[in-house]
Amino acid sequence: MSAAPTRLLAAAGLLWLVAGSATLAQTVPPDPGAAPPAPLSGQMATPPVPQPLAPAARTSGNLDLSAVFAGDGRPIRAGLVWRVFSEEGAERRQKLVAKTTAAAPSITLAPGAYTVHAAYGFATASRRVDVGATGAAERLSIPGGALKLAGVIGDVPIAPNRLSFSVFLPMGADSEARLVAASVKAGEIVRLPEGSYHVVSTYGESNAILRVDLKVDSGRLTEATLNHRAATLTLKLVAAAGGEAFAGTAFSVLTPGGDVIREAIGAFPTVTLAEGDYVAIARHDGRVYTREFKVESGLDRDIEVLAKAQ
């Protein structure tokens, strides 16, 4: 056989092998577990499609708080102190985890059980709440009002620094059974639970004392002006009327019955007294001098004790 027919047969065989390989590639199914084929040179690879992530579980929620006055339900917009306590352990011990003076706070907390405490001055309310992953909202009702006090002598206001008030909660026949607020200044707002109270007003540092019963209503400001009947006097020991006061004099002011109201040392001590009758005793250089005098409400004046032989 010649070389030309041989080369023709070889070419035909090669053509049959290529065709058979193509048919085999089309009929064999791909292996689902096999890795994807590498891209041919010059061909861009198809990027993988991103899979959506599962949402992460929330580890905190917001506790939204608000408070209203008991009775009319009006919102309380000032004067609040919020405290939030967590419950820990099997004994549910209380631990302070948040404190704020905002009127309507939103506090981020881990899910769990809490105790919410709201204070409107001396009026309070509390509640146990459960905070979940979606948070919680609580509104507390507080039965509280407020008291604002002032004092006058006749039509003249008394300076706030000369007045002091004490607020008591009566119990039975005892009007001063429980002290609620002490050393309250004139014009100061005292927030209290609704109810009846006994107020003691002291003008100066002696016996100018006035007592009154007042009622506080929820959601209301009770204002009271107490009219004292008293005067402020300056004590002097002098050799003659209008003369120079002796320094270092010890004074005592007594009631006609002998009860000591005030004691002071100096040339010009002052004393605020309720209206009425008194006795002034002055001691100087081993000698004692006395004078009876009368206090008239609103009449501030000098009380001169004459240093003359008794």
C-alpha positions as CSV (number, residue, x, y, z in Angstrom):
1,M,0.0,0.0,0.0
2,S,1.2,3.4,-0.8
3,A,2.0,6.1,1.8
4,A,-0.9,8.4,0.6
5,P,-3.7,5.9,1.3
6,T,-2.1,5.2,4.7
7,R,-2.2,8.9,5.7
8,L,-5.8,9.2,4.6
9,L,-6.9,6.3,6.8
10,A,-5.0,7.8,9.8
11,A,-6.7,11.1,9.3
12,A,-10.1,9.4,9.2
13,G,-9.4,7.6,12.4
14,L,-8.4,10.7,14.2
15,L,-11.5,12.5,13.0
16,W,-13.6,9.6,14.4
17,L,-11.9,9.8,17.8
18,V,-12.6,13.6,18.1
19,A,-16.2,13.1,17.2
20,G,-16.6,10.3,19.7
21,S,-15.1,12.4,22.5
22,A,-17.5,15.2,21.8
23,T,-20.5,12.8,21.9
24,L,-19.2,11.3,25.1
25,A,-18.9,14.8,26.7
26,Q,-22.6,15.6,25.8
27,T,-24.0,12.3,27.1
28,V,-22.2,12.0,30.5
29,P,-24.1,13.9,33.3
30,P,-22.1,16.1,35.6
31,D,-21.1,14.9,39.0
32,P,-23.1,17.1,41.5
33,G,-20.4,16.7,44.2
34,A,-17.6,17.7,41.9
35,A,-16.0,21.1,42.0
36,P,-16.9,23.5,39.2
37,P,-14.6,23.5,36.2
38,A,-11.8,26.1,36.1
39,P,-12.5,28.8,33.6
40,L,-10.7,28.7,30.4
41,S,-7.9,31.2,29.7
42,G,-9.4,34.6,28.9
43,Q,-12.9,33.8,30.3
44,M,-14.2,35.6,33.5
45,A,-15.3,33.5,36.5
46,T,-19.0,33.9,37.7
47,P,-19.0,35.3,41.2
48,P,-20.7,33.3,43.9
49,V,-24.2,34.4,44.9
50,P,-24.1,35.8,48.6
51,Q,-26.5,33.9,51.0
52,P,-28.6,36.0,53.4
53,L,-27.5,35.8,57.0
54,A,-29.9,34.8,59.8
55,P,-30.9,37.8,62.0
56,A,-28.9,38.0,65.2
57,A,-30.8,37.6,68.4
58,R,-31.3,40.9,70.3
59,T,-29.5,41.2,73.6
60,S,-31.2,44.3,74.9
61,G,-34.5,46.2,74.8
62,N,-35.8,49.7,75.6
63,L,-37.9,50.3,78.7
64,D,-40.1,53.4,78.1
65,L,-41.3,55.0,81.3
66,S,-43.9,57.7,82.1
67,A,-45.8,58.9,85.1
68,V,-49.2,60.6,85.7
69,F,-51.0,62.1,88.6
70,A,-53.5,59.8,90.3
71,G,-57.0,61.0,89.9
72,D,-57.0,63.2,86.8
73,G,-54.2,61.3,84.9
74,R,-52.3,64.4,83.8
75,P,-48.7,63.6,82.9
76,I,-46.0,64.5,85.4
77,R,-43.4,66.6,83.4
78,A,-41.0,67.6,86.2
79,G,-39.8,66.6,89.6
80,L,-39.4,62.9,89.0
81,V,-36.6,60.6,90.0
82,W,-36.6,57.1,88.4
83,R,-34.7,54.1,89.7
84,V,-34.6,50.7,88.0
85,F,-33.5,47.6,90.0
86,S,-32.6,44.2,88.6
87,E,-33.6,41.0,90.3
88,E,-30.5,38.8,90.8
89,G,-30.2,35.2,92.0
90,A,-32.8,32.9,93.4
91,E,-33.5,35.4,96.3
92,R,-34.3,38.1,93.8
93,R,-31.9,40.6,95.4
94,Q,-32.4,44.2,94.2
95,K,-29.5,45.9,92.4
96,L,-29.7,49.5,91.1
97,V,-29.0,49.4,87.4
98,A,-30.4,52.8,86.2
99,K,-31.3,56.2,87.7
100,T,-32.6,59.3,85.8
101,T,-34.5,62.5,86.4
102,A,-35.9,62.6,82.9
103,A,-39.7,63.0,82.8
104,A,-40.2,60.2,80.3
105,P,-37.0,58.2,80.0
106,S,-36.2,55.3,77.6
107,I,-33.7,53.0,79.3
108,T,-31.8,50.2,77.4
109,L,-31.8,47.0,79.4
110,A,-31.0,43.3,79.0
111,P,-34.1,41.1,78.9
112,G,-35.2,40.1,82.4
113,A,-37.3,41.1,85.4
114,Y,-36.9,44.5,86.9
115,T,-38.5,46.7,89.6
116,V,-39.3,50.3,88.6
117,H,-39.5,53.0,91.3
118,A,-40.6,56.6,90.7
119,A,-40.3,59.3,93.3
120,Y,-42.2,62.6,93.1
121,G,-40.6,64.2,96.1
122,F,-42.0,62.2,99.1
123,A,-44.7,60.6,96.9
124,T,-43.7,57.3,95.3
125,A,-44.9,54.4,93.1
126,S,-43.3,51.2,92.0
127,R,-44.0,48.2,89.8
128,R,-42.3,45.0,88.7
129,V,-41.9,44.7,84.9
130,D,-40.5,42.1,82.5
131,V,-38.3,43.4,79.7
132,G,-38.2,41.3,76.6
133,A,-36.1,41.5,73.4
134,T,-38.7,43.9,72.0
135,G,-38.6,46.1,75.1
136,A,-41.5,47.2,77.3
137,A,-43.4,50.3,78.2
138,E,-44.8,51.2,81.7
139,R,-46.8,54.2,83.0
140,L,-47.0,54.7,86.8
141,S,-49.8,56.6,88.6
142,I,-48.5,58.7,91.6
143,P,-50.9,60.1,94.2
144,G,-48.8,63.2,94.8
145,G,-49.2,67.0,95.0
146,A,-47.1,69.9,96.2
147,L,-46.9,72.5,99.0
148,K,-45.5,76.0,98.8
149,L,-45.3,78.1,101.9
150,A,-44.6,81.8,102.8
151,G,-45.0,84.1,105.8
152,V,-46.0,87.7,106.4
153,I,-46.2,90.2,109.3
154,G,-49.4,92.1,108.5
155,D,-49.0,92.9,104.8
156,V,-45.2,92.8,104.8
157,P,-43.6,89.5,103.5
158,I,-41.0,87.9,105.8
159,A,-37.6,87.4,104.3
160,P,-37.2,83.7,103.3
161,N,-34.0,83.4,105.3
162,R,-35.9,84.4,108.5
163,L,-38.5,81.7,108.1
164,S,-38.3,77.9,108.6
165,F,-41.1,75.3,108.1
166,S,-41.5,71.8,109.3
167,V,-44.2,69.5,107.8
168,F,-45.6,66.7,110.0
169,L,-48.0,63.8,109.2
170,P,-50.6,63.6,111.9
171,M,-51.6,60.2,113.4
172,G,-54.6,60.0,115.7
173,A,-54.6,62.8,118.2
174,D,-50.9,63.5,117.7
175,S,-50.6,66.3,115.1
176,E,-46.8,66.0,115.0
177,A,-46.6,62.2,115.0
178,R,-44.2,61.9,112.0
179,L,-41.8,64.5,110.7
180,V,-42.0,64.5,106.9
181,A,-39.9,67.5,105.9
182,A,-37.7,69.8,108.1
183,S,-36.0,73.1,107.5
184,V,-38.2,74.0,104.5
185,K,-37.6,77.5,103.3
186,A,-40.2,80.0,102.2
187,G,-41.0,79.6,98.5
188,E,-39.6,76.1,98.3
189,I,-41.8,73.5,96.7
190,V,-42.3,70.4,98.7
191,R,-43.7,67.4,96.8
192,L,-45.9,65.2,99.1
193,P,-48.3,62.3,98.9
194,E,-51.9,63.5,98.9
195,G,-53.3,63.9,102.4
196,S,-53.6,66.2,105.4
197,Y,-50.5,67.7,107.1
198,H,-49.6,69.8,110.1
199,V,-47.2,72.7,109.3
200,V,-45.1,74.5,112.0
201,S,-43.7,77.9,110.9
202,T,-40.8,79.4,113.0
203,Y,-40.0,83.1,112.5
204,G,-36.5,83.9,113.9
205,E,-35.0,81.7,116.5
206,S,-37.2,82.1,119.6
207,N,-41.0,81.7,120.2
208,A,-42.5,83.3,117.1
209,I,-44.1,80.0,116.1
210,L,-47.3,79.4,114.1
211,R,-49.1,76.2,113.5
212,V,-51.6,75.3,110.8
213,D,-53.3,72.2,109.2
214,L,-53.2,72.0,105.4
215,K,-54.4,69.5,102.8
216,V,-52.5,68.4,99.7
217,D,-54.5,67.1,96.7
218,S,-53.0,64.9,94.0
219,G,-51.8,66.9,91.0
220,R,-52.3,70.2,92.7
221,L,-50.0,72.9,94.2
222,T,-51.3,74.0,97.6
223,E,-50.0,77.5,98.4
224,A,-50.3,78.9,102.0
225,T,-49.2,82.2,103.5
226,L,-48.9,82.2,107.3
227,N,-49.5,85.5,109.1
228,H,-47.1,85.8,112.1
229,R,-47.8,88.2,114.9
230,A,-44.3,89.0,116.1
231,A,-41.6,91.7,116.0
232,T,-37.8,91.9,116.0
233,L,-36.2,93.7,118.9
234,T,-32.7,95.0,119.7
235,L,-31.6,94.8,123.3
236,K,-29.3,97.4,124.9
237,L,-27.9,98.2,128.3
238,V,-27.5,101.9,128.6
239,A,-26.6,104.4,131.3
240,A,-29.3,106.8,130.2
241,A,-32.1,106.7,127.5
242,G,-30.6,107.0,124.1
243,G,-27.1,106.4,125.5
244,E,-24.3,104.2,124.3
245,A,-24.8,100.5,124.8
246,F,-22.5,98.6,127.2
247,A,-20.4,95.9,125.4
248,G,-20.2,92.4,126.8
249,T,-23.7,92.4,128.4
250,A,-25.4,89.1,129.0
251,F,-29.2,89.3,128.3
252,S,-32.0,86.9,129.2
253,V,-35.6,87.3,128.0
254,L,-38.3,85.7,130.1
255,T,-42.0,85.4,130.1
256,P,-43.9,87.0,133.0
257,G,-44.1,83.4,134.5
258,G,-40.3,83.1,134.5
259,D,-39.7,80.9,131.4
260,V,-36.5,81.7,129.6
261,I,-37.2,82.5,125.9
262,R,-33.8,83.7,124.7
263,E,-30.3,84.4,125.9
264,A,-27.7,86.4,124.2
265,I,-24.4,88.2,124.8
266,G,-23.3,91.5,123.2
267,A,-23.9,95.2,123.0
268,F,-26.8,95.0,120.5
269,P,-28.3,91.4,120.4
270,T,-31.5,91.0,118.4
271,V,-34.4,88.7,119.2
272,T,-37.6,87.9,117.4
273,L,-40.5,87.4,119.7
274,A,-44.2,86.7,119.5
275,E,-46.4,89.5,120.6
276,G,-47.0,89.6,124.4
277,D,-45.4,90.7,127.7
278,Y,-41.8,89.9,128.6
279,V,-39.0,90.7,131.1
280,A,-35.5,91.6,130.0
281,I,-32.6,90.9,132.4
282,A,-29.2,92.4,131.7
283,R,-26.0,91.3,133.5
284,H,-22.9,93.5,133.4
285,D,-19.8,93.8,135.7
286,G,-21.5,91.6,138.3
287,R,-24.6,93.7,138.4
288,V,-28.1,92.8,137.3
289,Y,-30.7,95.1,135.7
290,T,-34.2,94.4,134.6
291,R,-37.0,95.9,132.5
292,E,-40.5,94.8,131.6
293,F,-41.6,95.4,128.0
294,K,-44.4,94.6,125.6
295,V,-44.0,93.2,122.0
296,E,-46.5,94.5,119.4
297,S,-46.8,92.6,116.1
298,G,-44.9,94.3,113.3
299,L,-43.3,97.0,115.6
300,D,-39.5,96.4,115.4
301,R,-37.7,98.6,118.0
302,D,-34.9,99.0,120.5
303,I,-35.5,97.8,124.1
304,E,-33.2,99.8,126.4
305,V,-32.4,98.5,129.9
306,L,-31.2,101.3,132.2
307,A,-28.1,100.6,134.2
308,K,-29.3,102.2,137.4
309,A,-29.1,101.1,141.0
310,Q,-31.8,98.6,141.9
